[in-house]
Amino acid sequence: MIKLLTTTTAAAVEGAEGLASAQIDSLALAQQAAAAAAAESAETLSIGFWDLFLGGGWLMWVLVALAGVMIFIFVERFIAIRKATTLDNNFMNRIRDYISEGNISAAIDLCRRTNSPVARMIEKGIERIGRPMSDIQSAIENVANVEVAKLEAGLPTLASISGGAPMIGFLGTVVGMVQVFIDMSANQSGGIEIQQLSSGMYVAMITTVGGLIVGIPAYFAHNYLVARIEKLIFRMEATTIAFMDILNQPVQK
């Protein structure tokens, strides 16, 4: 009896060990399969920038064109505004000396040799010397308005890009999502594959990312240029006041 019990116990132990070994082997195989699936999924999701760009569709080329226009306008306006703000610190002092001495031709010649909006304003005011002060100030203001309009050329386009690029990107996303649902409805099996749905969704979102990449820098570039122009306008106004004060001074004889 004892021998039979011992034999039964040994068989049970061997069966348990075999079952545990089978479970360990199954767990190892499951882990290997999961690792292989993860590696395959990582390889599948590893998509290059060019593939993502092409996945965004033709609207991505529109965003590229807008980005090129944005860069051109910003660089060109930045150089123009920087050149317009460059003025000799002794410019108004020399104008004051020439006018005080009655040397009007020298003052006009100095303004023409100084290529800046402020100099062109002062030149117009000097040419109006002898007329009523209101006419002189009006002439200076007219020139100032023309100069500011020249400096602001291109800024409305930059503002349009900052607002329009994200909208174009959103349009591409909506179009992409519509295409995803069309593909899902055309699926004859009737099932929804998560991989197909997710891949279609991230491709559709690419245009939104592209639109924001173009729109955000355009927004900051526009505000930066506007701030530079406003600073120049304040300087032009201060120069106008200083010039009118010079005209009210008596002429040296």
MOUR-V426655 format. One record per backbone hydrogen bond with DSSP energy under -1.0 kcal/mol. NH is the residue of the N-H (numbers start at 1). CO is the residue of the C=O. If there is no record, write none. Layout:
BEGIN
nh & co
NH & CO
NH & CO
END
This chain:
BEGIN
nh & co
5 & 1
6 & 2
7 & 3
8 & 4
9 & 5
10 & 6
11 & 7
12 & 8
13 & 9
14 & 10
15 & 11
16 & 12
17 & 13
18 & 14
19 & 15
20 & 16
21 & 17
22 & 18
23 & 19
24 & 20
25 & 21
26 & 22
27 & 23
28 & 24
29 & 25
30 & 26
31 & 27
32 & 28
33 & 29
34 & 30
35 & 31
36 & 32
37 & 33
38 & 34
39 & 35
40 & 36
41 & 37
42 & 38
43 & 39
44 & 40
45 & 41
46 & 42
47 & 45
52 & 48
53 & 49
54 & 50
55 & 51
57 & 54
60 & 57
62 & 58
63 & 59
64 & 60
65 & 61
66 & 62
67 & 63
68 & 64
69 & 65
70 & 66
71 & 67
72 & 68
73 & 69
74 & 70
75 & 71
76 & 72
77 & 73
78 & 74
79 & 75
80 & 76
81 & 77
82 & 78
83 & 79
84 & 80
85 & 81
91 & 88
94 & 90
95 & 91
96 & 92
97 & 93
98 & 94
99 & 95
100 & 96
101 & 97
103 & 98
104 & 102
107 & 103
108 & 104
109 & 105
110 & 106
111 & 107
112 & 108
113 & 109
116 & 114
120 & 116
121 & 117
122 & 118
123 & 119
124 & 120
125 & 121
126 & 122
127 & 123
129 & 126
131 & 128
136 & 132
137 & 133
138 & 134
139 & 135
140 & 136
141 & 137
142 & 138
143 & 139
144 & 140
145 & 141
146 & 142
147 & 143
148 & 144
149 & 145
150 & 146
151 & 147
152 & 148
153 & 150
155 & 152
158 & 154
159 & 155
160 & 156
161 & 157
162 & 158
163 & 159
164 & 160
165 & 161
168 & 164
169 & 165
170 & 166
171 & 167
172 & 168
173 & 169
174 & 170
175 & 171
176 & 172
177 & 173
178 & 174
179 & 175
180 & 176
181 & 177
182 & 178
183 & 179
184 & 180
185 & 181
186 & 182
187 & 184
197 & 193
198 & 194
199 & 195
200 & 196
201 & 197
202 & 198
203 & 199
204 & 200
205 & 201
209 & 205
210 & 206
211 & 207
212 & 208
213 & 209
214 & 210
215 & 211
216 & 212
218 & 214
219 & 215
220 & 216
221 & 217
222 & 218
223 & 219
224 & 220
225 & 221
226 & 222
227 & 223
228 & 224
229 & 225
230 & 226
231 & 227
232 & 228
233 & 229
234 & 230
235 & 231
236 & 232
237 & 233
238 & 234
239 & 235
240 & 236
241 & 237
242 & 238
243 & 239
244 & 240
245 & 241
246 & 242
247 & 243
248 & 244
249 & 246
252 & 100
END
